[in-house]
Each structure stands twice: as structure tokens, then as C-alpha cells.
Amino acid sequence: MRKISGKTQAFLALGIAVLLWSSSFIVLKFAFQRFDPMVVIFGRMLIASLCFLLVFKKLKNINYQAGDWKLLIFMGVCEPGFYFVFEAMALTYTDASQAGMICALLPLMAAVVARFTLGEKLTRRMTISFGLAIIGAVILSAAAESTETASNPILGNFLEFMAMICAVGYMISLKKLTPRYNPWFLTMVQAFIGAIFYFPLIFLPSTTLPTSFDLFGISTIFYLGIMVTILAYGLYNYGMSKIPVGQASSFINLIPVITLILGMLFLNERLNWIQYAASALVIVGVFVSQGGKKTDENAS
């Protein structure tokens, strides 16, 4: 039997990760119908942290260097910290499928930042495609109509965009740390920082604490904590440790398509024809960014 290469393993890990992330948009919509968003996010971080405590001693390949604590904290505060604050707020105002489309901007945003912070190449083709995706995302939001599940889609999509900025901060700091740290250790750090970050937020006057036992609601939190916070982030961190940021972030392109399909299947969400056209523009933009050969390599 032929052995799977390290690059193929990275691709498989990234593929499973984005599938789980796509499902999180749907599960979060269900969870927010049962519990306050801050309760849901803290709950998933707490569950993930408790799971990691069971295997803490088995996480090896750690080579701490002076000053790494700043990057570790920055990574965790970006994501899951502020990332989930913005995403939780976004999903209370917009549909899961629209939020998934905004995620299509992430690979291009990450490529731009990686160009200046990590020295990765940014081609002319990628720059043009970034503009196309931005235009598509703006049209997608502007053409959005208020529904029972999307009371203010323009605001919701903007908040999701802010979440993407936080995601870029997470990706860049993670890439700087992976040469010295086990990807699963970094996932654990994210879970611990997330639990600490969200703990005081559940006591805010605006947070509604649960008053009854809701088995389905609790099940969604466990799914988010184990399958998304641990497994999806762990697999994505592993994949990113093996290939460049630009290449790894391109897998985020799959999230809008998967989320749109899942939103139709489980939430009965629909877009109008202008939004479908805008969504196509977003997807075209991000796929164009993956092309280009010798003619574009000299543009940066």
C-alpha cells in the first residue's frame, strides 16, 4: 500500500477542517436559538479546554523562545477571542450562507498580509482577484433582504468581515509559531485563552444565562467544542504547519460553497438572484487568485 505523502496529509487535514468549520455556521444558528451567544462560545471553549487537560502531558515538540508569549496571546485573542465575538454577533443579524460568503475574502486577505509579514509572494493576479471578491462581498451585503433569520444582513456581514480580520491575525501568528510548537499544543493554547477571554463576558448585563436544561442546545455546544474547536482547529493548524499560508488559506474558499449547501438543507435559507451573482463573483475572485504562473510571479 502506497504511503500518503506529508503534503497530501496536509490537504486532507485542511479539507476536513473546512468541512467542520462550514458546519459550525449551521450549528451556531441552532445553538443561538437556545442560548445566549456568549454562553455558547464560552461553553465550547470550556469543553475544549477540559478535553485538552486530559492529554496535556502527551503534547510534545515544544521549543519556547523568549518573547513567544506575546505571539501566543495575540494568536488566542485574535482567534478564538475577538473572532467569535464578531462572528457570534454577525450570525444574530445575517444568514449562515451570507456569512460563509464573507469568509471567501479570508484567503486573499491572508495572502496580502503574509506578503508583508512573512515575505510570501503576492502576484498581480491575486491583487485583481482580491478586488473582485471585495466587490462581490459588498454587492452580496447591499442586495441582502431582511428575513426572520437575517434581521440586519448589512450589519451582520460587516461584523463577519471584522471576524475575518481577526482570523488573519491568527493565521500569521500561528505560522510564525509552528516551527517551534506542536500544532495541537497551539490549538490547546487557543482553547485556554478562549475560555479565559469569554468567562467574564458571560456575566455582562447583556448576557442571558440559561435557566433550564436544553439537551439539544447542550449537544450543539459539545459539537462546537469537540468537533470544531478541537478537531477542526487542530487539523487546520497541522495543515498550515506543513504548507505556506497562502496555500493553506485557499481551502477557506470551500467554506462559502459548503455553507450555502448546508444552509439550504438544514436552515431553508435562500439568496435572491443578485446575491447568487455576487456570490459567484466572490468565488470567481478567490479561484482566480489560485491561478497564474510565470507572468504573475514577478509582480509583488
VOPAGU-2260 file (C-alpha; in pm, 1 decimal, decimal comma):
REM VOPAGU-2260
SITE   aa  ch    i         X         Y         Z
SITE  MET   A    0       0,0       0,0       0,0
SITE  ARG   A    1     140,0     336,6    -104,2
SITE  LYS   A    2     220,4     572,8     180,6
SITE  ILE   A    3      37,3     905,1     181,9
SITE  SER   A    4     276,6    1198,2     144,7
SITE  GLY   A    5     304,4    1471,8     403,0
SITE  LYS   A    6     157,0    1726,3     160,4
SITE  THR   A    7    -140,6    1500,5      87,6
SITE  GLN   A    8    -195,4    1455,2     460,7
SITE  ALA   A    9    -191,3    1833,2     499,0
SITE  PHE   A   10    -451,4    1871,0     221,4
SITE  LEU   A   11    -675,4    1605,7     378,9
SITE  ALA   A   12    -646,5    1772,3     719,1
SITE  LEU   A   13    -733,4    2112,6     572,8
SITE  GLY   A   14   -1026,6    1967,6     377,2
SITE  ILE   A   15   -1181,0    1805,3     684,6
SITE  ALA   A   16   -1119,8    2122,5     884,8
SITE  VAL   A   17   -1310,8    2346,7     642,6
SITE  LEU   A   18   -1595,7    2094,4     626,6
SITE  LEU   A   19   -1627,9    2108,8    1005,3
SITE  TRP   A   20   -1596,5    2489,0    1004,6
SITE  SER   A   21   -1872,1    2512,2     744,8
SITE  SER   A   22   -2098,6    2302,1     962,4
SITE  SER   A   23   -2029,3    2533,9    1256,4
SITE  PHE   A   24   -2223,4    2816,7    1086,5
SITE  ILE   A   25   -2532,4    2595,1    1082,7
SITE  VAL   A   26   -2483,4    2457,6    1432,7
SITE  LEU   A   27   -2425,2    2807,8    1572,9
SITE  LYS   A   28   -2758,5    2924,3    1430,3
SITE  PHE   A   29   -2930,6    2638,6    1616,5
SITE  ALA   A   30   -2728,0    2698,7    1933,2
SITE  PHE   A   31   -2811,0    3070,9    1940,2
SITE  GLN   A   32   -3181,2    2982,6    1931,9
SITE  ARG   A   33   -3134,0    2802,7    2263,8
SITE  PHE   A   34   -2867,6    3001,4    2446,4
SITE  ASP   A   35   -2712,6    3346,8    2452,6
SITE  PRO   A   36   -2419,2    3369,1    2205,0
SITE  MET   A   37   -2167,3    3441,9    2482,3
SITE  VAL   A   38   -2284,3    3133,7    2674,8
SITE  VAL   A   39   -2243,6    2920,4    2362,5
SITE  ILE   A   40   -1893,1    3045,1    2285,3
SITE  PHE   A   41   -1770,8    3017,1    2644,5
SITE  GLY   A   42   -1923,1    2669,9    2669,4
SITE  ARG   A   43   -1739,8    2542,3    2362,1
SITE  MET   A   44   -1408,8    2685,5    2486,6
SITE  LEU   A   45   -1459,3    2534,0    2832,1
SITE  ILE   A   46   -1536,3    2189,9    2688,3
SITE  ALA   A   47   -1233,6    2204,9    2459,6
SITE  SER   A   48   -1008,8    2314,7    2749,1
SITE  LEU   A   49   -1128,9    2031,5    2973,1
SITE  CYS   A   50   -1063,3    1779,4    2695,8
SITE  PHE   A   51    -710,7    1912,2    2646,3
SITE  LEU   A   52    -636,6    1881,3    3018,8
SITE  LEU   A   53    -672,0    1505,1    2976,7
SITE  VAL   A   54    -392,1    1488,1    2718,3
SITE  PHE   A   55    -179,0    1786,3    2820,5
SITE  LYS   A   56     128,2    1578,3    2910,8
SITE  LYS   A   57     125,8    1399,4    2574,5
SITE  LEU   A   58     173,0    1719,6    2373,6
SITE  LYS   A   59     542,5    1741,1    2287,6
SITE  ASN   A   60     766,6    1917,0    2032,6
SITE  ILE   A   61     763,3    2248,0    2219,4
SITE  ASN   A   62    1061,6    2481,1    2182,1
SITE  TYR   A   63     978,6    2802,3    2366,3
SITE  GLN   A   64    1181,1    3111,8    2280,7
SITE  ALA   A   65    1191,7    3440,9    2467,0
SITE  GLY   A   66     901,2    3662,6    2366,4
SITE  ASP   A   67     686,5    3382,8    2226,0
SITE  TRP   A   68     424,7    3451,3    2493,1
SITE  LYS   A   69     331,4    3771,4    2308,4
SITE  LEU   A   70     260,0    3582,8    1986,3
SITE  LEU   A   71      75,7    3307,0    2172,0
SITE  ILE   A   72    -152,0    3554,9    2348,7
SITE  PHE   A   73    -204,1    3759,0    2031,5
SITE  MET   A   74    -299,7    3442,0    1843,1
SITE  GLY   A   75    -553,3    3338,1    2106,1
SITE  VAL   A   76    -701,9    3685,9    2148,3
SITE  CYS   A   77    -746,1    3716,5    1770,3
SITE  GLU   A   78    -899,4    3370,5    1738,8
SITE  PRO   A   79   -1095,8    3242,3    1919,1
SITE  GLY   A   80   -1111,9    3568,1    2119,3
SITE  PHE   A   81   -1245,3    3859,3    1916,9
SITE  TYR   A   82   -1310,7    3639,0    1614,1
SITE  PHE   A   83   -1601,0    3464,1    1783,6
SITE  VAL   A   84   -1728,7    3786,1    1937,5
SITE  PHE   A   85   -1771,6    3930,1    1588,5
SITE  GLU   A   86   -1897,2    3604,3    1436,9
SITE  ALA   A   87   -2149,7    3544,1    1714,5
SITE  MET   A   88   -2285,2    3896,5    1668,3
SITE  ALA   A   89   -2281,6    3854,4    1289,2
SITE  LEU   A   90   -2493,6    3539,1    1295,9
SITE  THR   A   91   -2759,9    3713,9    1501,6
SITE  TYR   A   92   -2807,2    3961,2    1213,9
SITE  THR   A   93   -2732,1    3767,2     893,3
SITE  ASP   A   94   -2784,9    3422,3     740,4
SITE  ALA   A   95   -2525,2    3149,4     776,6
SITE  SER   A   96   -2491,8    3126,6     397,5
SITE  GLN   A   97   -2413,5    3500,2     366,0
SITE  ALA   A   98   -2160,5    3482,5     649,3
SITE  GLY   A   99   -1999,2    3190,0     470,3
SITE  MET   A  100   -1962,3    3401,6     157,0
SITE  ILE   A  101   -1783,1    3674,6     351,2
SITE  CYS   A  102   -1537,0    3403,1     458,3
SITE  ALA   A  103   -1433,9    3377,6      92,9
SITE  LEU   A  104   -1238,4    3700,3     142,1
SITE  LEU   A  105   -1012,0    3545,6     404,2
SITE  PRO   A  106    -760,8    3369,6     173,5
SITE  LEU   A  107    -693,3    3688,4     -18,2
SITE  MET   A  108    -670,0    3899,5     297,4
SITE  ALA   A  109    -427,2    3646,8     445,4
SITE  ALA   A  110    -218,0    3646,7     125,2
SITE  VAL   A  111    -183,6    4025,6     134,7
SITE  VAL   A  112     -75,5    4032,9     498,9
SITE  ALA   A  113     155,3    3731,8     452,5
SITE  ARG   A  114     328,7    3924,3     173,2
SITE  PHE   A  115     438,9    4195,7     415,3
SITE  THR   A  116     489,3    3991,4     733,1
SITE  LEU   A  117     617,5    3655,5     607,5
SITE  GLY   A  118     764,8    3751,9     270,9
SITE  GLU   A  119     528,3    3525,9      73,3
SITE  LYS   A  120     468,3    3628,7    -288,6
SITE  LEU   A  121     164,0    3836,7    -383,9
SITE  THR   A  122     103,0    3825,4    -759,9
SITE  ARG   A  123     -81,1    4074,7    -978,8
SITE  ARG   A  124    -346,6    3809,4   -1040,8
SITE  MET   A  125    -408,1    3776,2    -666,7
SITE  THR   A  126    -439,7    4153,2    -631,2
SITE  ILE   A  127    -702,6    4170,5    -907,2
SITE  SER   A  128    -892,4    3873,8    -766,7
SITE  PHE   A  129    -891,8    4036,7    -423,4
SITE  GLY   A  130   -1069,3    4336,2    -576,2
SITE  LEU   A  131   -1326,9    4111,3    -747,0
SITE  ALA   A  132   -1402,1    3928,0    -424,3
SITE  ILE   A  133   -1439,5    4254,8    -232,8
SITE  ILE   A  134   -1685,5    4389,7    -492,4
SITE  GLY   A  135   -1883,2    4065,4    -477,7
SITE  ALA   A  136   -1899,5    4073,6     -99,2
SITE  VAL   A  137   -2019,8    4435,8     -99,7
SITE  ILE   A  138   -2294,2    4356,0    -354,6
SITE  LEU   A  139   -2388,3    4046,0    -156,8
SITE  SER   A  140   -2447,7    4257,2     152,7
SITE  ALA   A  141   -2609,0    4553,1     -24,2
SITE  ALA   A  142   -2861,4    4328,2    -201,4
SITE  ALA   A  143   -2947,5    4137,5     116,2
SITE  GLU   A  144   -3307,1    4141,4     230,3
SITE  SER   A  145   -3422,1    4126,5     590,7
SITE  THR   A  146   -3577,6    3793,0     686,6
SITE  GLU   A  147   -3673,2    3609,6    1004,0
SITE  THR   A  148   -3319,2    3470,2    1025,4
SITE  ALA   A  149   -3140,4    3783,2     897,6
SITE  SER   A  150   -3278,4    4097,9    1060,5
SITE  ASN   A  151   -2991,4    4326,8     951,5
SITE  PRO   A  152   -2773,1    4147,4     692,8
SITE  ILE   A  153   -2559,1    4450,4     607,6
SITE  LEU   A  154   -2451,9    4490,5     970,9
SITE  GLY   A  155   -2414,0    4114,9    1011,0
SITE  ASN   A  156   -2192,9    4082,6     704,1
SITE  PHE   A  157   -1976,1    4373,9     820,8
SITE  LEU   A  158   -1929,4    4204,8    1159,4
SITE  GLU   A  159   -1832,6    3884,2     979,5
SITE  PHE   A  160   -1573,4    4083,9     784,2
SITE  MET   A  161   -1428,7    4207,9    1114,8
SITE  ALA   A  162   -1407,4    3844,0    1220,5
SITE  MET   A  163   -1202,6    3776,1     907,9
SITE  ILE   A  164    -953,4    4046,7    1008,5
SITE  CYS   A  165    -909,7    3866,0    1339,6
SITE  ALA   A  166    -865,6    3537,2    1152,2
SITE  VAL   A  167    -579,2    3687,2     952,7
SITE  GLY   A  168    -405,2    3785,8    1276,5
SITE  TYR   A  169    -444,7    3427,5    1398,7
SITE  MET   A  170    -306,4    3275,4    1077,5
SITE  ILE   A  171       2,8    3493,7    1060,7
SITE  SER   A  172      95,5    3446,5    1426,7
SITE  LEU   A  173      28,5    3072,4    1401,6
SITE  LYS   A  174     259,5    3039,8    1101,0
SITE  LYS   A  175     537,0    3212,5    1294,4
SITE  LEU   A  176     490,8    2970,8    1586,0
SITE  THR   A  177     452,7    2636,1    1406,6
SITE  PRO   A  178     827,0    2579,6    1352,0
SITE  ARG   A  179     869,5    2562,5    1731,3
SITE  TYR   A  180     538,6    2422,0    1856,7
SITE  ASN   A  181     322,5    2114,9    1810,1
SITE  PRO   A  182       4,9    2220,2    1618,2
SITE  TRP   A  183    -214,4    2051,2    1879,1
SITE  PHE   A  184     -35,8    2241,3    2156,5
SITE  LEU   A  185    -120,0    2566,1    1976,3
SITE  THR   A  186    -481,7    2450,8    1947,5
SITE  MET   A  187    -483,4    2390,7    2323,0
SITE  VAL   A  188    -344,7    2739,9    2385,6
SITE  GLN   A  189    -627,7    2881,2    2174,8
SITE  ALA   A  190    -885,5    2689,5    2377,5
SITE  PHE   A  191    -740,5    2800,3    2713,5
SITE  ILE   A  192    -714,4    3165,8    2610,9
SITE  GLY   A  193   -1065,6    3147,4    2466,4
SITE  ALA   A  194   -1209,8    3012,5    2791,7
SITE  ILE   A  195   -1035,5    3285,9    2995,1
SITE  PHE   A  196   -1136,6    3552,9    2742,1
SITE  TYR   A  197   -1506,0    3460,7    2745,2
SITE  PHE   A  198   -1551,5    3380,8    3114,7
SITE  PRO   A  199   -1609,8    3742,9    3228,4
SITE  LEU   A  200   -1832,2    3810,2    2925,0
SITE  ILE   A  201   -2099,4    3567,5    3043,0
SITE  PHE   A  202   -2157,5    3794,9    3344,0
SITE  LEU   A  203   -2227,3    4106,9    3138,9
SITE  PRO   A  204   -2575,2    4258,1    3185,5
SITE  SER   A  205   -2642,0    4194,1    2816,6
SITE  THR   A  206   -2575,6    3819,1    2853,1
SITE  THR   A  207   -2874,3    3598,0    2931,6
SITE  LEU   A  208   -2774,1    3296,2    3138,7
SITE  PRO   A  209   -2962,7    2968,1    3081,2
SITE  THR   A  210   -3245,5    2890,4    3322,3
SITE  SER   A  211   -3335,8    2541,0    3200,3
SITE  PHE   A  212   -3172,4    2223,4    3070,9
SITE  ASP   A  213   -3192,3    2203,6    2692,8
SITE  LEU   A  214   -3044,4    1875,1    2569,7
SITE  PHE   A  215   -3032,9    1977,3    2203,1
SITE  GLY   A  216   -2875,0    2314,1    2288,4
SITE  ILE   A  217   -2611,1    2146,9    2506,2
SITE  SER   A  218   -2542,6    1894,2    2229,5
SITE  THR   A  219   -2464,1    2178,4    1988,3
SITE  ILE   A  220   -2216,0    2324,3    2237,4
SITE  PHE   A  221   -2042,9    1987,8    2275,5
SITE  TYR   A  222   -2024,3    1954,3    1896,9
SITE  LEU   A  223   -1872,6    2301,2    1866,8
SITE  GLY   A  224   -1627,2    2235,0    2149,7
SITE  ILE   A  225   -1502,8    1893,5    2036,0
SITE  MET   A  226   -1556,3    1871,9    1660,2
SITE  VAL   A  227   -1489,2    2236,5    1572,7
SITE  THR   A  228   -1272,2    2394,7    1844,4
SITE  ILE   A  229   -1050,5    2088,1    1891,9
SITE  LEU   A  230   -1067,3    1879,4    1575,9
SITE  ALA   A  231   -1116,0    2147,0    1307,2
SITE  TYR   A  232    -862,0    2388,7    1454,7
SITE  GLY   A  233    -617,8    2108,4    1528,6
SITE  LEU   A  234    -635,4    1974,3    1174,3
SITE  TYR   A  235    -610,0    2320,9    1021,7
SITE  ASN   A  236    -313,3    2411,5    1242,8
SITE  TYR   A  237    -147,1    2085,7    1138,1
SITE  GLY   A  238    -208,8    2156,5     769,4
SITE  MET   A  239     -80,8    2512,9     795,5
SITE  SER   A  240     235,3    2390,5     965,5
SITE  LYS   A  241     317,8    2191,1     650,2
SITE  ILE   A  242     243,7    2436,9     366,8
SITE  PRO   A  243     253,3    2818,3     308,8
SITE  VAL   A  244     -17,3    3046,4     448,8
SITE  GLY   A  245    -145,2    3142,5     104,3
SITE  GLN   A  246    -186,0    2780,9       1,0
SITE  ALA   A  247    -343,6    2671,3     328,4
SITE  SER   A  248    -582,7    2964,8     341,8
SITE  SER   A  249    -706,6    2881,9     -10,2
SITE  PHE   A  250    -902,2    2594,1     143,8
SITE  ILE   A  251   -1124,3    2858,1     306,0
SITE  ASN   A  252   -1260,4    2905,0     -49,1
SITE  LEU   A  253   -1462,6    2587,5       9,4
SITE  ILE   A  254   -1646,9    2728,9     311,7
SITE  PRO   A  255   -1892,4    2954,2     118,6
SITE  VAL   A  256   -1999,5    2670,5    -111,2
SITE  ILE   A  257   -2035,3    2412,8     165,9
SITE  THR   A  258   -2211,2    2657,9     397,3
SITE  LEU   A  259   -2452,8    2762,6     122,9
SITE  ILE   A  260   -2546,5    2398,7      59,8
SITE  LEU   A  261   -2581,2    2321,1     430,8
SITE  GLY   A  262   -2785,7    2640,0     484,2
SITE  MET   A  263   -3029,3    2531,2     214,0
SITE  LEU   A  264   -3053,4    2177,0     352,3
SITE  PHE   A  265   -3084,9    2246,9     724,1
SITE  LEU   A  266   -3198,9    2610,2     759,2
SITE  ASN   A  267   -3405,6    2653,1     441,7
SITE  GLU   A  268   -3202,8    2964,7     359,2
SITE  ARG   A  269   -3225,4    3119,7      14,1
SITE  LEU   A  270   -3048,4    3405,2    -164,7
SITE  ASN   A  271   -3201,5    3637,3    -423,6
SITE  TRP   A  272   -3065,6    3632,3    -781,0
SITE  ILE   A  273   -2843,7    3937,3    -725,7
SITE  GLN   A  274   -2685,6    3767,0    -425,2
SITE  TYR   A  275   -2627,5    3449,5    -627,3
SITE  ALA   A  276   -2447,5    3659,5    -889,7
SITE  ALA   A  277   -2246,5    3836,3    -618,2
SITE  SER   A  278   -2161,6    3500,7    -461,3
SITE  ALA   A  279   -2037,5    3377,8    -798,3
SITE  LEU   A  280   -1820,1    3689,9    -825,7
SITE  VAL   A  281   -1669,7    3620,7    -482,6
SITE  ILE   A  282   -1594,5    3260,5    -576,1
SITE  VAL   A  283   -1450,8    3358,8    -916,3
SITE  GLY   A  284   -1228,2    3611,1    -742,1
SITE  VAL   A  285   -1083,4    3363,2    -497,0
SITE  PHE   A  286   -1034,4    3093,0    -761,3
SITE  VAL   A  287    -861,5    3336,5    -996,4
SITE  SER   A  288    -618,5    3404,6    -712,9
SITE  GLN   A  289    -506,4    3041,2    -723,0
SITE  GLY   A  290    -405,1    3060,9   -1091,0
SITE  GLY   A  291    -121,7    3239,3   -1256,1
SITE  LYS   A  292     220,6    3113,6   -1347,0
SITE  LYS   A  293     538,6    3277,0   -1460,9
SITE  THR   A  294     379,9    3600,6   -1588,1
SITE  ASP   A  295     249,3    3686,3   -1245,8
SITE  GLU   A  296     533,0    3569,0   -1028,8
SITE  ASN   A  297     735,5    3881,8   -1083,7
SITE  ALA   A  298     458,3    4114,7    -966,0
SITE  SER   A  299     457,6    4180,9    -596,5
